[in-house]
Amino acid sequence: LSMKHLNLVGVDISDSSIKLLQLDRGNTILAYGSCKLEPGVVEQGTIVNKELFSAALNKILKETKPNVIHVDADLVRAVICIPESKLYTHYIQIPAEMNKSERESFIKKQAEDIIPFTLDEMYWDYHVVIDKKNECHATFVGVVKAVLDNYIEAFAFSHIKPAFVVGELFALGYALLPENWTSDTDYMMVDIGANTTTVGVFGDDAVANWSVVLPYGGIKFTQSIADALSVPLETAEKLKREYGMLDTTKKPEVTEALHSEIKILFDKITEAKNEFEKRSGNPVVQMILAGGSAQLPGLIVFAAKHVGIPATIANPLLKI
């Protein structure tokens, strides 16, 4: 399913910004725009101030002028990407002897045992895969109804109707993973955002089998430089982007300030990788870095060396 064939716009929301994209059938970008959000408009993935959120979204719509559905010139259909921190996912191994008719009740029971909400309080679905080892497993994904309803209500202020909703990692996996890979090896996606880093492991398709959200991101990296060098945040941001993790004698104090914070993050990523491999029995063979901080000079080399697997920077145009 591709949004370019349905005359949709894609909308990505974080605590710090909104981004919008629309493609035509020939993969040409019809509309693209972004807008920074004031602090407190979106907090930890929840839209707190619907009026300011709507004003920011309306600003992007006015500037980008995406195509709308023909039956209603005032209505825009959108694919909404929900932050991974708002989703509940659970990887479930399904017994080989279990019949298809028994799967759903088994999956629901497994999910209910670990998720702190009843299924009646959630919108949920699951994805079943039989891998090349002929083993059957499922990934359960759910979101609390109040959370998704909050998004839908906020979008309604801007005359946007959600066509469907996806999780952050599914959107990344669909766009960035190679078309085919063997199911006895896994890929790891690391999306370094402004406030958090989302890590997901993919074993069969664009549905992540495992995921974790870590409280480290670009803002914390900038703050570490500002504190260490006693400079304003704006100056620290410029230094971060220019020097990053490069092994250089020009500004070693920048690299040193960044190193301690980024090392903590990649220690956590390595722990997650090891745990994922232990649970699945499959090796993680490739790491893909996404997000603004993935572009930091020298980070890709540091990441590969620290985690111990090849690393590449995500190419958002890979499948366009």
QUIKA-V615855 format. One record per run of one state. SS is the DSSP state (H for helix, E for strand, - for the rest). FROM is the first residue (numbers start at 1). LEN is the number of residues. If there is no record, write none. Layout:
ss->SS from->FROM len->LEN
ss->SS from->FROM len->LEN
This chain:
ss->- from->1 len->2
ss->H from->3 len->3
ss->- from->6 len->3
ss->E from->9 len->5
ss->- from->14 len->3
ss->E from->17 len->7
ss->- from->24 len->5
ss->E from->29 len->8
ss->- from->37 len->5
ss->E from->42 len->2
ss->- from->44 len->2
ss->E from->46 len->2
ss->- from->48 len->2
ss->H from->50 len->15
ss->- from->65 len->11
ss->E from->76 len->7
ss->- from->83 len->1
ss->H from->84 len->3
ss->E from->87 len->8
ss->- from->95 len->5
ss->H from->100 len->15
ss->- from->115 len->4
ss->H from->119 len->3
ss->E from->122 len->9
ss->- from->131 len->5
ss->E from->136 len->9
ss->H from->145 len->12
ss->- from->157 len->3
ss->E from->160 len->8
ss->H from->168 len->9
ss->- from->177 len->8
ss->E from->185 len->8
ss->- from->193 len->4
ss->E from->197 len->6
ss->- from->203 len->7
ss->E from->210 len->5
ss->- from->215 len->3
ss->H from->218 len->12
ss->- from->230 len->3
ss->H from->233 len->11
ss->- from->244 len->8
ss->H from->252 len->29
ss->- from->281 len->2
ss->E from->283 len->8
ss->- from->291 len->1
ss->H from->292 len->4
ss->- from->296 len->3
ss->H from->299 len->9
ss->- from->308 len->2
ss->E from->310 len->4
ss->- from->314 len->7
